[in-house]
């Protein structure tokens, strides 16, 4: 079996090649984006490279459930940080939705993986560091989108992530016993690199430009619920009533973020206006 750093670095190399091909197809040439080139590469090194390395090191020390729960703090931090620096408006519905969706994530993870805290303080700190890196990356990316289109932003930032991850992947290959690379493994890396990393990040940057970093980050809360649903459909994994309830909480939370207010219209009409 390929190691995690090998797979991750390979995915980002595939993603970078895919995105640069898309840039060439769309614009006719791959051009260095001027003074924003190095900031974009640095952005990718932070958001993709550092995030992946720190998160992987943390996951080696704690359980998958604990890691997933700590990482789920990232969208809430994004909403709070975006509001604090004035990049997005932190409204009552957005905050209520974030907390509701986070509660749903807790329920889904607790029902699936179970939660066991305290196994490794270092692992917890590393995972929380990754959870902080992601909102910083998201907000910096939102600033870049004021000057560079989403495709160029994704291409150069993914390239930066690949540059940082490649040495770690090479180190893992050189220091571990050789493994057989199956066609299924190659197909998985190609699919993940092209779609999950490459195309998905273009879509994310487009969404950030359209609706802002807070709402896009909060949509990430849907990931655990979608994973449970797809596991049930494609892998015949059992789904309990608690997981369904958690998924409903996540959907409710995401829905709340799109509301102008959390106060029902009838109650709002009775409130004093002065």
C-alpha positions as a Markdown table, in Angstrom:
| # | Residue | x | y | z |
|---|---|---|---|---|
| 1 | Unk | 0.0 | 0.0 | 0.0 |
| 2 | Unk | 1.3 | 3.5 | -0.9 |
| 3 | Unk | 2.1 | 5.7 | 2.0 |
| 4 | Unk | -0.1 | 8.8 | 2.8 |
| 5 | Unk | 2.6 | 11.3 | 1.9 |
| 6 | Unk | 3.4 | 9.5 | -1.4 |
| 7 | Unk | -0.3 | 9.5 | -2.3 |
| 8 | Unk | -0.9 | 13.1 | -1.3 |
| 9 | Unk | 2.1 | 14.4 | -3.2 |
| 10 | Unk | 1.2 | 12.4 | -6.3 |
| 11 | Unk | -2.4 | 13.8 | -6.2 |
| 12 | Unk | -1.1 | 17.3 | -6.1 |
| 13 | Unk | 1.3 | 16.8 | -9.0 |
| 14 | Unk | -1.6 | 15.4 | -11.0 |
| 15 | Unk | -3.8 | 18.3 | -10.0 |
| 16 | Unk | -1.2 | 20.9 | -10.9 |
| 17 | Unk | -0.7 | 19.3 | -14.4 |
| 18 | Unk | -4.4 | 19.2 | -14.9 |
| 19 | Unk | -5.0 | 22.8 | -13.9 |
| 20 | Unk | -2.1 | 24.1 | -16.1 |
| 21 | Unk | -3.5 | 22.2 | -19.0 |
| 22 | Unk | -6.9 | 23.9 | -18.4 |
| 23 | Unk | -5.1 | 27.3 | -18.2 |
| 24 | Unk | -3.4 | 26.6 | -21.5 |
| 25 | Unk | -6.7 | 25.5 | -23.1 |
| 26 | Unk | -8.6 | 28.5 | -21.8 |
| 27 | Unk | -6.0 | 31.3 | -22.3 |
| 28 | Unk | -3.7 | 29.8 | -25.0 |
| 29 | Unk | -0.5 | 30.0 | -22.8 |
| 30 | Unk | 0.7 | 29.5 | -19.3 |
| 31 | Unk | 2.0 | 32.9 | -18.1 |
| 32 | Unk | 3.7 | 33.8 | -14.8 |
| 33 | Unk | 1.1 | 35.9 | -12.9 |
| 34 | Unk | 3.6 | 38.8 | -12.3 |
| 35 | Unk | 4.0 | 40.1 | -8.8 |
| 36 | Unk | 1.3 | 37.8 | -7.5 |
| 37 | Unk | 3.1 | 34.6 | -8.7 |
| 38 | Unk | 5.1 | 34.0 | -5.5 |
| 39 | Unk | 2.3 | 35.0 | -3.2 |
| 40 | Unk | 0.1 | 32.4 | -5.0 |
| 41 | Unk | 2.7 | 29.7 | -4.6 |
| 42 | Unk | 3.2 | 30.6 | -1.0 |
| 43 | Unk | -0.6 | 30.5 | -0.5 |
| 44 | Unk | -0.6 | 26.9 | -1.9 |
| 45 | Unk | 2.4 | 25.9 | 0.3 |
| 46 | Unk | 0.4 | 27.1 | 3.3 |
| 47 | Unk | -3.1 | 25.9 | 2.5 |
| 48 | Unk | -2.2 | 22.6 | 0.8 |
| 49 | Unk | 1.4 | 21.7 | 1.8 |
| 50 | Unk | 1.6 | 22.8 | 5.4 |
| 51 | Unk | -2.0 | 21.8 | 6.1 |
| 52 | Unk | -1.6 | 18.3 | 4.7 |
| 53 | Unk | 1.7 | 17.7 | 6.5 |
| 54 | Unk | 0.5 | 19.0 | 9.9 |
| 55 | Unk | -2.8 | 17.2 | 9.6 |
| 56 | Unk | -1.2 | 13.9 | 8.6 |
| 57 | Unk | 1.3 | 14.1 | 11.5 |
| 58 | Unk | -1.6 | 14.8 | 13.9 |
| 59 | Unk | -3.6 | 11.9 | 12.5 |
| 60 | Unk | -0.8 | 9.5 | 13.3 |
| 61 | Unk | -1.2 | 10.3 | 17.0 |
| 62 | Unk | -5.0 | 10.5 | 17.5 |
| 63 | Unk | -8.1 | 8.6 | 16.3 |
| 64 | Unk | -9.8 | 9.4 | 13.1 |
| 65 | Unk | -12.9 | 10.5 | 14.9 |
| 66 | Unk | -11.0 | 12.9 | 17.1 |
| 67 | Unk | -9.2 | 14.3 | 14.1 |
| 68 | Unk | -12.4 | 14.8 | 12.1 |
| 69 | Unk | -14.0 | 16.6 | 14.9 |
| 70 | Unk | -11.1 | 19.0 | 15.5 |
| 71 | Unk | -10.8 | 19.7 | 11.8 |
| 72 | Unk | -14.5 | 20.5 | 11.8 |
| 73 | Unk | -13.7 | 23.6 | 13.8 |
| 74 | Unk | -12.1 | 25.2 | 10.7 |
| 75 | Unk | -15.4 | 26.5 | 9.1 |
| 76 | Unk | -16.4 | 28.1 | 12.4 |
| 77 | Unk | -13.0 | 29.7 | 12.7 |
| 78 | Unk | -13.3 | 30.9 | 9.1 |
| 79 | Unk | -16.6 | 32.6 | 9.9 |
| 80 | Unk | -15.2 | 34.3 | 13.0 |
| 81 | Unk | -12.0 | 35.4 | 11.4 |
| 82 | Unk | -13.7 | 36.7 | 8.2 |
| 83 | Unk | -16.0 | 38.8 | 10.4 |
| 84 | Unk | -13.1 | 40.0 | 12.6 |
| 85 | Unk | -11.1 | 41.3 | 9.6 |
| 86 | Unk | -14.1 | 42.7 | 7.8 |
| 87 | Unk | -13.9 | 40.3 | 4.8 |
| 88 | Unk | -17.3 | 39.0 | 5.4 |
| 89 | Unk | -20.3 | 39.9 | 7.5 |
| 90 | Unk | -20.8 | 37.6 | 10.5 |
| 91 | Unk | -24.6 | 37.7 | 10.8 |
| 92 | Unk | -26.7 | 35.9 | 13.4 |
| 93 | Unk | -27.9 | 33.2 | 11.0 |
| 94 | Unk | -24.4 | 32.5 | 9.9 |
| 95 | Unk | -23.2 | 32.0 | 13.4 |
| 96 | Unk | -26.2 | 30.0 | 14.4 |
| 97 | Unk | -25.9 | 27.9 | 11.3 |
| 98 | Unk | -22.2 | 27.2 | 12.0 |
| 99 | Unk | -22.8 | 26.1 | 15.5 |
| 100 | Unk | -25.8 | 24.0 | 14.5 |
| 101 | Unk | -23.9 | 22.3 | 11.7 |
| 102 | Unk | -20.9 | 21.7 | 14.0 |
| 103 | Unk | -23.2 | 20.0 | 16.5 |
| 104 | Unk | -24.4 | 17.8 | 13.7 |
| 105 | Unk | -20.8 | 16.9 | 12.8 |
| 106 | Unk | -20.3 | 15.9 | 16.5 |
| 107 | Unk | -23.3 | 13.6 | 16.4 |
| 108 | Unk | -22.3 | 12.0 | 13.1 |
| 109 | Unk | -18.7 | 11.4 | 14.1 |
| 110 | Unk | -19.7 | 10.2 | 17.6 |
| 111 | Unk | -22.2 | 7.7 | 16.1 |
| 112 | Unk | -19.7 | 6.5 | 13.5 |
| 113 | Unk | -16.1 | 6.5 | 14.7 |
| 114 | Unk | -16.8 | 7.2 | 18.4 |
| 115 | Unk | -14.8 | 9.9 | 20.3 |
| 116 | Unk | -11.8 | 9.3 | 22.5 |
| 117 | Unk | -9.9 | 12.3 | 23.6 |
| 118 | Unk | -6.6 | 12.7 | 25.4 |
| 119 | Unk | -4.6 | 10.0 | 23.5 |
| 120 | Unk | -2.0 | 12.6 | 22.5 |
| 121 | Unk | -1.8 | 16.3 | 23.3 |
| 122 | Unk | 0.8 | 16.7 | 20.5 |
| 123 | Unk | -1.7 | 15.1 | 18.1 |
| 124 | Unk | -4.5 | 17.4 | 19.2 |
| 125 | Unk | -2.3 | 20.5 | 18.9 |
| 126 | Unk | -1.1 | 19.5 | 15.4 |
| 127 | Unk | -4.7 | 18.9 | 14.3 |
| 128 | Unk | -5.9 | 22.2 | 15.7 |
| 129 | Unk | -3.0 | 23.9 | 14.0 |
| 130 | Unk | -4.2 | 22.5 | 10.7 |
| 131 | Unk | -7.7 | 23.7 | 11.6 |
| 132 | Unk | -6.3 | 27.2 | 12.0 |
| 133 | Unk | -4.2 | 27.1 | 8.8 |
| 134 | Unk | -7.3 | 26.4 | 6.6 |
| 135 | Unk | -9.3 | 29.6 | 7.4 |
| 136 | Unk | -6.1 | 31.7 | 7.1 |
| 137 | Unk | -5.6 | 30.1 | 3.7 |
| 138 | Unk | -9.2 | 30.6 | 2.7 |
| 139 | Unk | -9.2 | 34.3 | 3.6 |
| 140 | Unk | -5.9 | 35.0 | 1.9 |
| 141 | Unk | -7.2 | 33.2 | -1.2 |
| 142 | Unk | -10.3 | 35.4 | -1.1 |
| 143 | Unk | -8.0 | 38.5 | -1.3 |
| 144 | Unk | -6.1 | 37.0 | -4.2 |
| 145 | Unk | -9.3 | 36.6 | -6.1 |
| 146 | Unk | -9.6 | 40.3 | -6.3 |
| 147 | Unk | -6.7 | 40.3 | -8.7 |
| 148 | Unk | -6.5 | 36.8 | -10.3 |
| 149 | Unk | -9.3 | 34.7 | -11.8 |
| 150 | Unk | -10.2 | 31.4 | -9.9 |
| 151 | Unk | -8.6 | 29.1 | -12.4 |
| 152 | Unk | -5.2 | 30.9 | -12.2 |
| 153 | Unk | -5.5 | 31.1 | -8.4 |
| 154 | Unk | -6.2 | 27.4 | -8.2 |
| 155 | Unk | -3.4 | 26.4 | -10.6 |
| 156 | Unk | -0.6 | 28.3 | -9.0 |
| 157 | Unk | -1.6 | 27.6 | -5.4 |
| 158 | Unk | -1.9 | 23.8 | -6.1 |
| 159 | Unk | 1.5 | 24.0 | -7.8 |
| 160 | Unk | 2.8 | 25.6 | -4.7 |
| 161 | Unk | 1.3 | 22.8 | -2.6 |
| 162 | Unk | 2.9 | 20.2 | -4.9 |
| 163 | Unk | 6.3 | 21.8 | -4.6 |
| 164 | Unk | 6.2 | 21.6 | -0.8 |
| 165 | Unk | 4.7 | 18.1 | -0.7 |
| 166 | Unk | 7.0 | 16.4 | -3.2 |
| 167 | Unk | 10.1 | 16.2 | -0.9 |
| 168 | Unk | 8.0 | 14.5 | 1.8 |
| 169 | Unk | 6.6 | 12.0 | -0.7 |
| 170 | Unk | 10.1 | 11.3 | -2.0 |
| 171 | Unk | 11.4 | 10.8 | 1.5 |
| 172 | Unk | 8.6 | 8.4 | 2.2 |
| 173 | Unk | 9.3 | 6.4 | -0.9 |
| 174 | Unk | 13.1 | 6.2 | -0.1 |
| 175 | Unk | 12.7 | 5.2 | 3.5 |
| 176 | Unk | 9.9 | 2.6 | 3.3 |
| 177 | Unk | 10.0 | -0.9 | 1.7 |
| 178 | Unk | 8.9 | -0.9 | -1.9 |
| 179 | Unk | 5.3 | -1.7 | -2.6 |
| 180 | Unk | 3.4 | -3.0 | -5.7 |
| 181 | Unk | 1.5 | -0.2 | -7.5 |
| 182 | Unk | -1.8 | -1.6 | -8.7 |
| 183 | Unk | -3.9 | -0.2 | -11.5 |
| 184 | Unk | -6.6 | 0.5 | -8.9 |
| 185 | Unk | -4.1 | 2.7 | -6.9 |
| 186 | Unk | -3.1 | 4.6 | -10.1 |
| 187 | Unk | -6.8 | 5.2 | -11.0 |
| 188 | Unk | -7.5 | 6.4 | -7.5 |
| 189 | Unk | -4.6 | 8.9 | -7.6 |
| 190 | Unk | -5.6 | 10.1 | -11.0 |
| 191 | Unk | -9.2 | 10.6 | -10.2 |
| 192 | Unk | -8.5 | 12.3 | -6.9 |
| 193 | Unk | -5.8 | 14.5 | -8.4 |
| 194 | Unk | -7.9 | 15.6 | -11.4 |
| 195 | Unk | -11.3 | 16.0 | -9.7 |
| 196 | Unk | -11.0 | 16.1 | -5.9 |
| 197 | Unk | -8.0 | 18.4 | -5.9 |
| 198 | Unk | -7.8 | 20.1 | -9.3 |
| 199 | Unk | -11.4 | 20.8 | -10.5 |
| 200 | Unk | -12.8 | 21.0 | -7.0 |
| 201 | Unk | -10.5 | 23.8 | -6.0 |
| 202 | Unk | -11.4 | 25.8 | -9.1 |
| 203 | Unk | -15.1 | 25.4 | -8.1 |
| 204 | Unk | -14.3 | 26.5 | -4.5 |
| 205 | Unk | -12.5 | 29.6 | -5.6 |
| 206 | Unk | -15.4 | 30.5 | -8.0 |
| 207 | Unk | -17.8 | 30.0 | -5.1 |
| 208 | Unk | -15.7 | 32.2 | -2.7 |
| 209 | Unk | -15.7 | 35.0 | -5.3 |
| 210 | Unk | -19.5 | 34.7 | -5.7 |
| 211 | Unk | -20.8 | 34.1 | -2.1 |
| 212 | Unk | -17.8 | 34.8 | 0.2 |
| 213 | Unk | -15.5 | 32.7 | 2.2 |
| 214 | Unk | -17.8 | 32.2 | 5.2 |
| 215 | Unk | -20.6 | 30.5 | 3.4 |
| 216 | Unk | -18.3 | 28.4 | 1.3 |
| 217 | Unk | -16.4 | 27.2 | 4.4 |
| 218 | Unk | -19.7 | 26.4 | 6.2 |
| 219 | Unk | -20.7 | 24.2 | 3.3 |
| 220 | Unk | -17.8 | 21.9 | 4.3 |
| 221 | Unk | -19.9 | 20.7 | 7.2 |
| 222 | Unk | -21.9 | 18.7 | 4.6 |
| 223 | Unk | -18.8 | 16.5 | 4.0 |
| 224 | Unk | -19.4 | 14.0 | 6.9 |
| 225 | Unk | -23.1 | 13.7 | 6.1 |
| 226 | Unk | -22.3 | 13.0 | 2.4 |
| 227 | Unk | -19.6 | 10.5 | 3.4 |
| 228 | Unk | -22.0 | 8.6 | 5.5 |
| 229 | Unk | -24.7 | 8.6 | 2.8 |
| 230 | Unk | -22.2 | 7.5 | 0.1 |
| 231 | Unk | -20.9 | 4.8 | 2.3 |
| 232 | Unk | -24.4 | 3.5 | 2.7 |
| 233 | Unk | -25.1 | 3.6 | -1.0 |
| 234 | Unk | -21.9 | 2.3 | -2.5 |
| 235 | Unk | -20.3 | 0.3 | 0.4 |
| 236 | Unk | -23.5 | -1.0 | 2.1 |
| 237 | Unk | -22.4 | 0.5 | 5.4 |
| 238 | Unk | -25.1 | 0.6 | 8.1 |
| 239 | Unk | -26.6 | 4.0 | 8.9 |
| 240 | Unk | -28.1 | 4.5 | 12.4 |
| 241 | Unk | -30.9 | 6.9 | 13.4 |
| 242 | Unk | -28.3 | 8.9 | 15.3 |
| 243 | Unk | -26.3 | 9.5 | 12.2 |
| 244 | Unk | -29.5 | 10.5 | 10.3 |
| 245 | Unk | -30.3 | 13.0 | 13.1 |
| 246 | Unk | -26.8 | 14.4 | 12.9 |
| 247 | Unk | -27.0 | 14.8 | 9.1 |
| 248 | Unk | -30.3 | 16.6 | 9.5 |
| 249 | Unk | -28.7 | 19.0 | 12.0 |
| 250 | Unk | -25.9 | 19.7 | 9.5 |
| 251 | Unk | -28.4 | 20.4 | 6.7 |
| 252 | Unk | -30.4 | 22.6 | 9.0 |
| 253 | Unk | -27.2 | 24.5 | 10.0 |
| 254 | Unk | -26.2 | 25.1 | 6.3 |
| 255 | Unk | -29.8 | 26.2 | 5.6 |
| 256 | Unk | -29.7 | 28.7 | 8.4 |
| 257 | Unk | -26.6 | 30.4 | 7.0 |
| 258 | Unk | -28.7 | 31.4 | 4.0 |
| 259 | Unk | -31.5 | 33.0 | 6.0 |
| 260 | Unk | -31.7 | 36.8 | 6.5 |
| 261 | Unk | -32.5 | 36.2 | 10.2 |
| 262 | Unk | -33.0 | 33.4 | 12.6 |
| 263 | Unk | -36.2 | 35.0 | 14.1 |
| 264 | Unk | -39.4 | 33.7 | 12.5 |
| 265 | Unk | -41.4 | 36.3 | 10.6 |
| 266 | Unk | -44.4 | 36.2 | 12.9 |
| 267 | Unk | -42.3 | 36.8 | 16.0 |
| 268 | Unk | -40.3 | 39.5 | 14.2 |
| 269 | Unk | -43.5 | 41.3 | 13.4 |
| 270 | Unk | -44.4 | 41.5 | 17.1 |
| 271 | Unk | -41.0 | 42.9 | 18.2 |
| 272 | Unk | -40.8 | 46.6 | 18.9 |
| 273 | Unk | -39.2 | 48.6 | 16.1 |
| 274 | Unk | -37.6 | 51.2 | 18.4 |
